[in-house]
Amino acid sequence: MNATATSTLKEQWLNFREQHPKTRIRDAAHQLQVSEGEIVAACTGTTVKHLKNEFPALMQAMPALGKVMVLTRNENCVIERKGVFEIVNTENKHVGTVLGKDIDLRMFFSRWKYGFAVENDESIGFKKSIQLFDAQGGAIMKIYAVDQTDLSAWDKVVSDFTAAEQVAAIPVAPAPASPVYNDANADAASFLEGWANLQDTHDFFPLLMKHKLSRTGALELAEGKFSRRVNSECVKTLLNQASATGLEIMVFVGNPGNIEIHTGPVQKILEIPNWINVMDEDFNLHLRTDTIAQSWVVEKPSVDGIVTSLEVFDAAGEMIAQFFGKRKPGNPELEPWRALAASL
């Protein structure tokens, strides 16, 4: 943390907000050279409460809240989905899931370190929410109250999970070392054979790990066979075409601690300089287009036939977002989706 001796981080945040009232907290944290989690922790008191490090149990309590808004983001994309937590499963030690027609999550609890309950406070710029952060103080997921939220249930959950210790600072760990990949020396024939024999799209990540390949390195190896490089305008084309035709799609946006998925139509598409946005009543997407460095149409075999996606990456090779046609396991993908992907 880079806080001066003459002012607390909370004071720095308040001063920054006064000078830059429209700047998002994530961007403010970068400029203050701290993490977002440290800013939230610095406001501990009546507005912010630390929660117990019992995150699977906390997620199991979410259905009682009724309708909420769940926000997940990475450096270049934000996904916001309103709805109700339906089926919450936290038995798997590697990944917890939330399944339902509205809220669809894949939660990697090993990355979760800090949780806070936040109250509405206009002076600090906070809204009523439950916010989860990793060991670096980076935001993993935020759950916001909306008009239809059961506030008495919310208050009970906060009371049940409030931590005994309430301190206005959190230690943050250095970022974990980046994975070392073998892109330059991969056994392309063996890897492509494994790709050709995929039975489920979820088997793709283990295949990458087996061959120590980055995702973009794998797509380059498969170019012309299972992958096709497309231009960075294709995200706009896809969203506008889906909106115009009513085609239901799946949008995956994630970070190391959580993946959030929207399944359904996209309707109101808004383009502003460097951003493409979906501004629907229960689904918002905000994707930076100026940071898209690679875009690929990707085909993966499965027991249900070929599954096609559009995948977009930043200059560091980090996934910004993935797009699929709406599909349930056991069903082939939609022909209109396959035609749209082919047209990109």
Protein Blocks (a to p, Z undefined) as FASTA:
>chain_A
ZZdfkbcfklmmmmmmmmmmmbcfklmmmmnopafklmmmmmgcjkbccddddfklmmmm
mmmnopaddddddfkbccddedddfbdcfkbmkbccdddfkbccdddfklpmbdcddddd
fknopacddddddfkopafbdcdddfklcfklmmmmmmmmocfbdcfbdcdddddddddd
fklmccfklmmmmmmmpcbfklmmmmmmmnopafklmmmmmgoklgccddfklmmmmmmm
mmmnopacddddddfkbccddedddfbdcddehiacdddfklccdddfklpmbdcddddd
dfkbpadddddddfkopafbdcdddddehiacdfklmmmmmmZZ
